[in-house]
Amino acid sequence: MKENLDRINKRIDDAATGCGRNPETIRLVAVSKTVGADRVREAIDAGAVILGENYIQEAREKFDALIDRHVQWHFIGHLQSNKAKYAVRMFDLIHSVESIKLATALDKEARKNGKVQDILIQVNISREETKSGIPEVGAVELITQISRLDHIRVKGLMTMPPFFDAPEQARPFFRQLARLRDRIAAHSIPGVSMAELSMGMTGDFEVAIEEGATLVRIGTAIFGARQ
């Protein structure tokens, strides 16, 4: 586990320095979906500091089992509004907000918990019907609506490009998200930050870093093939 983490961190550092970025501006999200609490504990002990989960029920079990560990928990899967109360309780950052309905549900639960919930807006850059996310054309309007919620804080954007065997084929989608980030930032929407770009996974994260990723979501290269 430590060897895997060290290898990935070195690749992140090399990709960043290779394109003139500071490696410290990029954070590794260790995607622990389908991985048991014992293996996740091993990853934490080996140096993982951010865990990414896709499913609320599975995450609840691990969160409770690892409550004594000082790590950040990020939610990166599709989130239903009726699971908002669990998400707010557990997660430092929710990557996958795509509607005002979900944002409002999170805001309501965050208010109950005396918390300001950090979120990213998931954008369906590729316009694939099977992918979640707001269409690019609706992003500014959605973020403007969410900015009026008192207990939600937009920190940036997330996307998932189509799957390609060649990482270079994903580059245009990462570049498009970065350009959208710049356009949204130019609107200077009150209370909205565009500091984070969550993009890039095991097969293409180096290209994502070259295009501006600040959060890369990597699972199989750390934990091995999914069970």
Number of C-alpha atoms within 10 A of each C-alpha: 19 15 10 16 20 15 14 18 16 13 14 21 19 15 20 23 13 14 12 10 16 12 18 10 15 21 17 21 23 26 27 26 20 14 18 13 18 12 13 21 16 13 21 20 13 15 14 21 17 21 25 25 25 18 16 19 12 16 27 16 12 18 18 11 13 16 10 8 12 10 15 15 22 25 25 24 17 18 20 13 16 11 14 20 17 15 26 25 15 19 21 18 21 28 28 26 28 24 19 16 13 19 27 19 17 29 24 18 21 22 15 12 14 9 15 18 24 20 25 26 26 27 26 25 24 19 15 13 8 8 17 20 24 20 15 16 12 12 22 17 12 16 22 18 14 24 18 14 17 16 22 23 22 25 19 23 26 29 25 22 23 15 11 11 9 10 17 12 15 22 20 16 20 28 17 15 26 22 14 20 21 12 13 20 16 10 11 11 14 9 15 20 17 19 15 22 27 29 26 27 23 16 16 22 24 24 23 27 28 18 23 23 27 20 22 24 21 23 21 16 17 21 20 11 8 10 6
